Amino acid sequence: MAKKTKKVIFVCVHNSGRSQMAEAFAKRLGAGKIEAQSAGTLPAEDLNPTVVEAMREIGYDMSGHYPKLLTLEMVESADRIVTMGCGVDTEGLCPASLIPTEDWGLEDPKGQPIEKVRLIRDEIKSKVENLIAEITGGCRKDD
């Protein structure tokens, strides 16, 4: 019997930066192992252009990505929900108080220079790699 892939939802308030990067990494690095989506509690109009640029630098095309509203259906279908830094967001719209989640405590790339966004991007990639390894029973990158 084939092993069921685990579904992970990456959530942040605006779904325009951190959660979008996490979804992109998870889809590529976890292809065939996990299913990934991202969403926000108050989605922005567009992706953060600095995030798009930082991802393009390492070969990720974000043109098909767009901010999406977190729905009850998404929450109910998820095996794991990861928030991107609820302690960092100040809008009071973090989903962590509403649903069981784990929070990665990441800085918001909004308004940050490209150099800072690259550091956030690389931290997200590392955390996604570890998450994939954990979910699929592989070795964690930091083990």
Backbone torsions as a table, in degrees:
resi	resn	phi	psi	omega
1	MET	NA	133.6	-178.5
2	ALA	-71.2	142.5	179.1
3	LYS	-75.5	132.6	179.6
4	LYS	-71.3	133.1	175.9
5	THR	-71.9	145.5	179.0
6	LYS	-87.1	141.9	179.6
7	LYS	-104.1	127.3	-179.7
8	VAL	-119.1	133.6	175.2
9	ILE	-112.8	125.2	176.1
10	PHE	-99.4	125.6	-172.0
11	VAL	-127.1	135.0	165.7
12	CYS	-143.5	174.4	-173.1
13	VAL	-60.6	-56.3	-172.5
14	HIS	-93.3	-13.0	-179.7
15	ASN	51.2	41.2	-177.8
16	SER	-122.1	-2.5	-176.7
17	GLY	-145.6	-86.8	-173.0
18	ARG	-57.1	-51.4	-177.2
19	SER	-67.1	-31.7	177.3
20	GLN	-67.8	-41.6	177.3
21	MET	-63.5	-44.0	-179.9
22	ALA	-60.7	-43.3	178.4
23	GLU	-61.2	-45.5	-179.5
24	ALA	-61.0	-46.1	178.2
25	PHE	-62.2	-45.9	-177.3
26	ALA	-63.6	-39.4	179.8
27	LYS	-65.4	-39.4	-179.3
28	ARG	-80.7	-49.6	-174.8
29	LEU	-75.6	-25.3	-178.9
30	GLY	-108.5	17.5	-178.3
31	ALA	-52.6	127.4	-179.5
32	GLY	80.9	-8.5	-178.6
33	LYS	-110.1	-41.1	179.0
34	ILE	-136.3	160.8	174.7
35	GLU	-110.1	135.0	-177.0
36	ALA	-130.4	144.5	173.2
37	GLN	-140.5	163.0	171.1
38	SER	-134.1	156.7	-179.7
39	ALA	-161.9	170.0	179.1
40	GLY	-136.6	160.3	178.3
41	THR	-84.1	-21.2	175.7
42	LEU	-145.9	74.7	-172.1
43	PRO	-59.3	141.9	175.9
44	ALA	-74.6	173.2	176.5
45	GLU	-71.6	-41.8	-174.5
46	ASP	-140.4	168.4	173.6
47	LEU	-70.5	153.8	174.9
48	ASN	-66.2	119.9	-176.4
49	PRO	-62.0	-29.6	177.9
50	THR	-70.1	-35.6	175.3
51	VAL	-64.3	-45.3	178.7
52	VAL	-57.9	-44.2	179.6
53	GLU	-64.9	-45.0	-179.4
54	ALA	-62.1	-38.7	178.5
55	MET	-71.2	-38.5	178.3
56	ARG	-60.1	-36.7	179.7
57	GLU	-57.6	-28.0	-178.1
58	ILE	-111.7	20.5	171.1
59	GLY	89.0	18.1	177.8
60	TYR	-106.4	122.2	177.2
61	ASP	-92.2	115.4	-176.7
62	MET	-97.5	10.5	-175.1
63	SER	-62.4	-26.3	179.2
64	GLY	-88.1	-1.8	-178.1
65	HIS	-92.3	147.2	176.4
66	TYR	-155.1	152.3	178.7
67	PRO	-63.7	136.9	-178.9
68	LYS	-129.8	150.8	177.5
69	LEU	-81.6	133.5	174.9
70	LEU	-67.7	127.9	-179.2
71	THR	-114.1	161.3	176.5
72	LEU	-61.3	-37.0	178.6
73	GLU	-61.6	-41.1	177.6
74	MET	-61.1	-47.5	-178.4
75	VAL	-60.3	-46.6	-177.6
76	GLU	-67.3	-26.5	-178.4
77	SER	-88.7	-8.4	-174.3
78	ALA	-84.3	140.9	170.3
79	ASP	-85.4	-26.6	-176.8
80	ARG	-148.6	137.5	174.9
81	ILE	-122.8	125.6	-178.4
82	VAL	-119.7	122.6	174.0
83	THR	-93.0	157.8	-167.6
84	MET	-101.4	-0.2	179.5
85	GLY	148.6	56.6	-175.9
86	CYS	-61.5	-28.7	177.0
87	GLY	-70.6	-18.2	-177.5
88	VAL	-87.3	-36.5	-177.1
89	ASP	-73.0	140.0	-176.6
90	THR	-110.5	-0.3	-176.6
91	GLU	-74.9	-12.6	-178.0
92	GLY	73.8	19.1	-177.7
93	LEU	-110.7	20.0	179.9
94	CYS	-67.9	132.9	-179.4
95	PRO	-75.2	-9.5	-174.7
96	ALA	-59.8	-28.7	179.9
97	SER	-80.5	-12.0	-176.1
98	LEU	-101.6	-29.9	-174.8
99	ILE	-139.5	155.6	178.0
100	PRO	-68.6	121.8	-178.1
101	THR	-140.7	170.7	164.8
102	GLU	-118.2	143.0	-176.6
103	ASP	-113.6	133.2	-178.5
104	TRP	-90.6	-6.4	174.8
105	GLY	57.6	43.6	-177.5
106	LEU	-91.8	145.7	175.0
107	GLU	-67.5	149.5	177.3
108	ASP	-80.3	128.4	178.7
109	PRO	-74.8	-9.4	-177.8
110	LYS	-56.9	124.7	177.7
111	GLY	76.8	3.3	-178.1
112	GLN	-89.1	150.3	174.3
113	PRO	-69.4	158.7	-176.7
114	ILE	-54.2	-36.1	-179.3
115	GLU	-61.4	-40.9	178.9
116	LYS	-71.1	-39.7	179.3
117	VAL	-63.2	-36.4	176.7
118	ARG	-61.4	-41.1	178.8
119	LEU	-65.3	-42.8	177.6
120	ILE	-62.7	-45.2	178.6
121	ARG	-56.6	-47.2	-177.5
122	ASP	-67.1	-34.8	176.3
123	GLU	-66.3	-41.3	178.0
124	ILE	-62.5	-44.6	180.0
125	LYS	-58.4	-44.9	-179.8
126	SER	-62.6	-43.1	179.7
127	LYS	-66.2	-38.1	177.8
128	VAL	-66.2	-42.3	177.4
129	GLU	-58.3	-43.3	179.2
130	ASN	-66.6	-39.4	178.5
131	LEU	-62.7	-45.5	178.7
132	ILE	-60.0	-45.3	179.1
133	ALA	-61.8	-41.8	-179.9
134	GLU	-64.5	-46.7	-177.9
135	ILE	-66.5	-36.3	-175.0
136	THR	-96.7	0.8	177.4
137	GLY	81.0	15.4	178.4
138	GLY	-87.6	-170.7	178.5
139	CYS	-87.4	137.1	177.1
140	ARG	-74.4	147.8	-179.1
141	LYS	-59.9	-35.9	-176.8
142	ASP	-92.8	9.5	176.7
143	ASP	-79.2	NA	NA
